Amino acid sequence: MGELTRCGLFRLKKDRVFWACFGVMLCAAVAQLSIAARQCRMMAAEGYIVNLESSFFRLLPAIGLFVGVFTGLYLGTDHSEGALRNRLMVGHSREKVYLAELGTAVTAALAMTAAWLMGCGAVALFCREYWHMDPGPLALYILAACGSAVALASLLTTVGMLTEKKSTAAVAAILLVLGLLLLSTWLYSRLLEPEMESGLIITTAGMEWGDPTPNPLYVSGTLRQVFQLLLNILPTGQAVLLSELAAAHPVWDLAASAAVTVVSTLVGIALFRKKDLK
């Protein structure tokens, strides 16, 4: 197990796709928060109350895309080049092979998260006069972000270990992340719908607000609880909530990420045991 893990980490250090994703994530984080800091500076000069933390977590959902690209290509390469089969032939068990690949994917996911944190953290440090978030909630949010990245990496590992072709694995990983992101964004937008709505009407006195009427898009009852539960369980749902500073219980989100990681790993190992490696 240790030999497989060291081999995976050595390959990770040499992987061009990994470093490309890491570099793009780092540059995107610096650019995005620099623009936000400039806007804060301009608004503060006009007397508005501004905060930088509202933009600090905006790029979290994008981490999943980079993790998907790397994981799909990395695991797809191992399949297509016969590396997984060769490890089994020299005596490594399927469980150890799977866990070693999972360790590499998790390391890459945490590295992408670190790239975001370094980029945004550097800008926030120089613009700390616009920062109002307390250290405790900030630490919990960062831990929740790491947890969601690990959970997503575990899901992508399950998909990648069961997909033989490199191109198919990459496409499947990207489509999975995009699908989960779209689902999470839709769920969050539905939860934001107000229970009552009122529109502008034209009267003889001019434009006036009409009487409040029930919003047909409002989600209530059990369905609302289901939507909220899905948002808290899905790694991309947690990323969306964190990006909007709407994660009310980050500790529970961490627990949900741990559960997703364990369950997806157990399911992935069980399916990988039965897979016929050609």
N, C-alpha and C positions, 0 to 999 in steps of 0.2 A: 504493500500500500504506500509506504513512504517513498519507494523508488518511483512508482507511478506518479505520485504527487510532485516529486522533484522534477521529473521529466516534463510534466505538464507546465509547471511554473517556468522551467527553462525555455520551453517553446513559446510561452506567453511573452517572455522578455524579448524574443526575437520576432514576434508576429507583427507584420507591418499593418495589418488591418486593425489590430488592437491599438497600436500607437497612433494611427490615423484617427480612430474614433476618440481616443483620449485627447489628442491635440485639438480636434474640432470642438469637443465638449468644453475644453478649457478656454479656448478663444471665444466661443459663443457665450460662455458665462461672463467673461470679462466685458465683452461688447454689450451684452444685454443689460447688465447692471450699471455699466458706465453711462449708457443712455438714460436709464432710470435715475441715476444720481444727478445727471445734468438737468433733467426735468424737475427734480426735487429742488435743486439750487435756484432755478428760475422761478418756481412757484413760491419758494420761501422768500425770495426777494420782493415778491408782490404781497407778502403778508399772509399767505396761506399756511396752514398747518400740514406738514408733509411727513411721511415716514417711508423709509427705504425697505423695510422688511416686507412690505406688500409686493415688492418686485423680486425679493431675494430668492423665493422658492418657485418663481414662474417657470423655470426651465426643467423642473423635476420630471414632468411627463416625457420630456425628450430623452432622458437617460435610457428609458426602456427601448427606444428605437435603436440607440447605439449598442445596447446589450444584445438586442435581437440580431442586428447585423453581424456582430462578432461571433455570437454563439452559433448562429446558423452556418456561417462559413467555416468556423473552427471544427465543429462536430461533423459537418458534412465532409470536410477534407479527411478527417480520420476514418470515416466510413468508406469514402471512395478510394482512398489509397490503401485500404486493407490494414490500417494500423490497429484497429480494434481487434480484428481477427488474429493478428500476429501476437498481440498481448495474451490472448486466450490460449494460443498454441504453445506459448512458452511457460504456461502454468498458472497465470493469474486468474483468479475467479472473476465471474461476471460482476459480482457485487463490488469487488475492489476496483475493477475497470470503470464501472459506472460512477462510483463515489469519487474516483480521481478526476474524471471528466467534470463532475459536478463541482469539485473544488476549484478547478480552473475557471469554470464559468462564474462561480460566485466571486472569485478573486477579481475577475475582469469587471463584474458588475460593481463591486465596491470601489475599484479603481476609477470607473466612470463617475461614480458618486463623489469620489475624492477630487476629481478634476473639476466638477461643478462647484464643490465646496471651496477649493483653492481659488478658483477664478472669482467667484462672488465674494468670498471672504476677503480677498485682497482689496477689492474695490470698496467693500463695506468698511474696512478698517480705515481707509483714507477719508471716508465720508461718514464717520461715526456720529457726527452731529445730527444726522437725520435718522439715526437708529434709536428706536424706543422699546424694542422687544427685550424682555428680561432674560437673563442667562438660562434660567431653569426651563421655561417653555422652548427656548431656542434649542437647547440640548435634546429635549424630547422630540422635537420636530426633526432634528438631524438624525437621531437614532431611528425614528420611524421611517425616514427616507432610506436609510441603509437597509432596514428590514424589508421594505417593499422591493428594493433592488435585488436582495437575496432571494425573496420569494419568486420574483419574476424569472431570475436566472434558473431556479429549480424547475419551473414550468417549461422554460425553453430547453433545458437539458433533457427533460422527458421527451419532448418532441424531437429534438436533434438526435438522440440516441436511437430512435425508432425509425429514422429517415435515412436511407442509404445514400442517395445521390446528393452531391454537394449543392447543386443548384436548387434542388427540391427542398433541401434543409434550410437554405438561406431564405427562399421565398416563403416557406411555411412559417419560419420564425418571425419574419417581418409582418406577414399577414396576421399572425396571431397577436402581435403587439398592437398593430393598427386596429384590429377588431376590438381588442380589449379597451384601447384608448377611446375609440368611438362610442363603445357601449358605456364606458364610465362617464364620458362627457355628456352623453344623452341622459343618463340617470341623474347626474348632478343638475342638469338644466331643468329636468322635470321636478326635482325637489325644490327648486327655486321659484317655481310658479306660485303666485299668491292665491289664497283661497277665494278672495273676492277681487273683482276688477271693475273699473269704471272708465268710460271713454268720454271724450269731448263731444258735446252736442252744440249745434248752432241754434241759438234762440234770438228773439227780438232784441234782447239785451246784449247779444254778442256770444262769444264762446264761453260755455260753462261745462263743469264736470257733471256727468249724469249720475244717477243713483247707482250704487254698487250692485253688481250682479254676480252670481256664482261663476267662477272660472272653470270651464269644462276641462282644462288641462291640469287642474290641481289634483295632486295625488294624495289620497287620504286613507285612513284605516290600515288594514293589514298590508295592502300593496305598498304603502309608504314605508312601512317597517321593512318589507322585503327589499325595496330599492336601497334603503339606508344600509341594510345588512350587506348587500352585494357591494356597495361602495366601500365599506369597511373591510371586506374580505379580499376583493380583487386588488392585486398590487398596483395596477393602473388607477383604480379607484382611489386608493390611498394617495397616490401621487397627485391626482386631481384635487383632492381635498387639501393636501398640504400646500399645493401651489396657490390655492385661494385662501390660505390661512383659516380653513374651515374644519380642520381636524380637531374635534372637541375632546377626544380621548386618545391621544397618541400611544399611551401605554397599552390600551386594548388593541390598537392597530398593530403594535409590535407583537402582541400575542397571536393575532390573526395571521400575521406574516410567518411566524414560527410554525403555526398549524399548517398553513399552505405548503411551506417548505417540507415539512415532515411527510405530509400526505402525498404530495407529488413525487417525493423521492421514493417512498415505499411503493407507490403505483408504478413508477418508472422502472425500479429494480425488478418488480414482479413481471412486467411486460418484457424487459430486456432479457430475462432468463429464458423466455420462450422464443425469442427472436432468432430466426435462422440467418446467420451472417454468411453472406456468399463471398 
